[in-house]
Amino acid sequence: GRNLARALTNNKFITDLNLNDNYIVHELGEFLMTILSYNNITSISLRSTKISSEMVTVLSQDLKLNKVKLRYLNLSRNKISSDAMVALIEALEDNTTLRNLDLSDTAAGQIGRELAKSLEKNNKLKILNLSNCNIRVNVVNALENALRTNDTLSDLDLSYNSCSMSNLLKALETNSSLTKLDIGHRDFHLEEVEALANALKINNTLTHLYISKTMDDPEIGYALFEALEVNKRLTDLDLK
């Protein structure tokens, strides 16, 4: 780990760094956060690295002040404190480079409302992964409001979250930026498919929709396929 950190110190050629499934001890994490501010790394994946909340807070501060050039950040499958998450979300309001943020399999659901509010102000982030984050209805409602005003986010993953998505799906009636939505691997109720069907009849932006493992009720299938007769934009539909 130390040798890698030293090698990266003066390296100006590496732009993508994948440290997935490597345990990042505090000393190495601290050094990595430091060198990110003066090398050319634009993509870093830290999935399952046990990165400390303290290091996430340090990175968030650098993102807020635009000291790093990151366009892609993956923090999935790490135990990150609520305070560190809040620091990261606050950084999104001022950061001008980050385009892709993966917080899947984290406790992001606990600060989901704050994240949704930041999306109302952030006009840079294009891809957001909140899969399996224990999202609750109040977070979904906040995301609905964000989708009605945000015109930048194009890819949203909310799969493996069990709460109702009805209100968020209603926002698709007016949202003009989202092209990919994943709400699969969860029970899909009739009220949700009705909201989705109504949105699909109006929305002309969404091209990729994933609602896999949700089609147990025949009424759900009928309502959805009726909407697809009207919708001419969707090109990729995953129901497997």
N, C-alpha and C positions, 0 to 999 in steps of 0.2 A: 504493500500500500504506500509506504513512504517513497519507495523508488518511483512508483507511478507518479506521485505528486511532484517529485523533483523533476521528472522528465517533462511534465506538463508546464512547469514554471515558465520556461522560455520558448515553448513550442507555439508557433503562430500558424501552423498548418492544420492541426486537428480542429474540426468544427463540430463533430458529433461524438459524444462520450456516453457509453453505455456501461453502467456499473451495476446492473440488475443482479440481485441475489448475492451480492458481496457485502459482508458486514463492514460498515464504515464506522470505525472507532472515532471517538471525539476528536482526537488530534488530527487524524486524516481529514475528517469532515471540516474542521476549522481551516485547514490548509487549502482544501478544495474551494471553500467559499472565498478565500482570499485571492487565489489565482484566477478565478472566474472573472474578476474585475479587470484583468489586463491581458488575457489571451483572447483567441477568436472563437471560443466554443459558443455555438448558438443552439445546440441541442444536448440536453443531458437527461438521462434516464436513471432514476434512483429507486426503482421498484424493489421492494423487499430488501432494503439495505439497513434497516434499523437506524436510519438517520435520526439524530436527536431533534427534539422540538426547538432546542436552542439554535441549532444550525439552520433550521427552516426559518426561524425568526431573523437570523443574520442575512440569509439569502433574500428574504422578503424586503428587508431594508435596502439592500442593493438594487433590487428590482424597482422599488419605489423611487429611488434616486437615479434610476437608469444607469447604474454603474456597470451592469452586465449586459451582454448582447443577446441573451437567451430568447429564442423564438419558440422553443419546445421544452417543457418541463414535466417530467413524470415523477410523481411522489406516491404512486399507488402502493397499496399493501404495506403501509408504514403506520405506526402508532404516533400520531401527531396530536399534540394538545390543542384544545380549543383556542387558547391564547395565540399559539403559533399560527393556527389556521386564520384567525382574525387578522393577524399581521400580514399574512399572504394576501388575503382578500382586499385589505386596505391598499396594498401595493398595486393591485390591479387598476385602481382608479388613476394612478399617476404614471404607470409604466407604459412605454410607447413601443416596445418590441415584441412582447410575448403574444404568440398567436395560438398556441396549442397547450392546454393544461389538462393533465390527467391526475385526478384525485380519486380514482376508483378504489374501492375496498379500503376506504379510510373513514374517519369520523366526520367527514365534511358535512354530513347531514345535520350535525349539531349547529353548524353556523350557516346553514343553507339560505336562511333569509338574508343574512348579511351579504352572502355571495350573490344572490339574486339582485339585491339593491345595487351592488357594484356594477352589475351588467347594464343597469340603466344608464350608467355614466361611461363605462368602458366602450370604446369604439375601435378596439384593436383585436381583441380575442375572437378567434374564429371557430375553434374546436374546444369543447368542454366535455370531459368524461366524469360523470358522477355515478357510474354503475356500482350497485351494491353498497350504497352509502347510508342506508336506513333513512331515506328521505321521507319526511312526513307531509301531510296535506298542507300545513301552513307554508312549507317551503315551496310546494308545487304552486300554491296560490301566488307566492312572491315571484316565482319564475314566470307565471302567466303575465304578470304586470311587466316584467322585464322584456318578455318577448313582444309585447305590444309596442315597446318604444325602441328596443335595440334593433339596429339595422345592419349589424356586422356578423353576429354569431351565425354560422352556417351548419354546424355539426354538433348535435347534443345527444349524449348517451345517458339515459336514465334506466337502463335495464337492471333487472334484479332488485328493483325497489317496489315494494308491494302496495303502497298507498294509491288511492285513486288519482288518475291523471286527467280527469274530466275537464277541469278548468284550464289546465295547460293546453289541452287539445283545442279548446275553444279559441285560444289565442292564435291558432294557425289560420283562423279566418282573416286576420288582418296582418299577420307577420309576413314580411316579404324578403327575408334573408335566409331563413333556415331551409337547407336543401336535404339534410340527412337527420333523421330522428330514430333513435332506438329505444323502444319501450317494451322490449321482449323479455322472455323468461319470467313471467309473472302472470297472475290471473287477470283476465281482461273482462270487465263487467259490461253489461248491456248499455248502461248510461255512458260509459266511456266510448264504446263503439259508435253510439249515436252522435256524440260530440265530434268524434273523428270523422264520421261519415259526412256530417254537415260541413265540417271544415274542408274536407277533400273536394266537395262540390264547388267551393269558392277559391281555395288556395291554388295558385298557379306557379308556386316556387318549389315545393317539396318534390324531390326526385327519388329519394331512398327512404323507405319505411320498414322498420323491423318490429314485428309484433309476434314473434314466434312463440309457440306453445301457449296460444291464447284462444284457440278456435274451438273449444269444446261445445259451445252453445250454437246450434244452427242459426238462430236469429242474428247472432253476431256476424256470421258469414254472409247472410242475405243483405243486411244493412250495408256492410262494407262493399260488397260487390256491386250493389246498386249505385253507390257513390262512385265507384271506379268507371261506371259507364259514362259518367259526366266528366270526371277528371281526365285530362289529356296530358298531364305533366309527369306523373309518377312513372318511373322507368324500372325501379327495383323494389319489389315487394317480397318480404321474407315472412312466410307463415309456417315454416317447418317446425 
